[in-house]
Amino acid sequence: VQTAYWYPHNFQPILHQGLNPRLEHLVKAAMLTSSEPLEIADIEAVEGESLSLGDWETLPIGSVLGMTTQFQGHVNGVIMMMRSHPYHWTSSETEQLKAVSDSIAMAISQFQLQRQVREGVQYQALLNHLTRAIRSSTELDQILKLAIDGTARTLQVDRGLILLLKYTDSPFNHHPNQRIPKAKVNV
C-alpha cells in the first residue's frame, strides 16, 4: 500500500509506504460503502476522540469525505478528503468527488500497469542473464550466486538465501501419511 497526503498550500505530496494505522479504519469504512461516498461530518461524534495523522503530523481530523476508486469493476484505491474541524459536506463536493474518482482510478491503473511492465522487464533480464551463464558452462556456485543476487535485486530485498535439498529418500516414494519427505538442507 502506498499512501500520499496533500495539504493546502503544499502541492508536493508526502509519500508513505503503508497506511497510517489511525486512518486504516476510515479507509475500510470507505471500502464498505462501495460506490457511494463515505461522509462523516463530525469525527468526534463517531469516534469519541479526535484523530491525527500520526507523529509526523499533528493536523487533527474533524470530518471526512471519501470513496473508493474502481477500474473495470475492481477497487484499486481510496480517496479521502479531510478537514481539521467538523464540516457538513455539500452535495456539490460529493458529486465532484464522484466525478474525479474515475479519472483517479484510471491514473492508478496506469501506474500499476507501468510498474508491472517494469517488473516484467527486470524478471526477463534476470532470466536472460542466468541463461547466458548456464550456456557458458559457468560453475554451479557462480550460477547460484548470480541467481540469488539477481533475484534479490529484482525483488528489491536486502538479502536472500538458497536452500539446497538432498533427499534421504526419494520424494516420490514417501508414504501417504508422511506429508513431507525427509531431506538434508544446506543454506
Secondary structure, 3 states (H helix, E strand, C coil): CEEEEEECCEEEEEEEECCCHHHHHHHHHHHHCCCCCEEECCHHHHHCCCEECCCCCCCEECEEEEEEEEECCEEEEEEEEEECCCCCCCHHHHHHHHHHHHHHHHHHHHHHHHHHHHHHHHHHHHHHHHHHHHHCCCCHHHHHHHHHHHHHHHHCCCCCCCCEEEECCCCCCCCCCCCCCCEEEEC
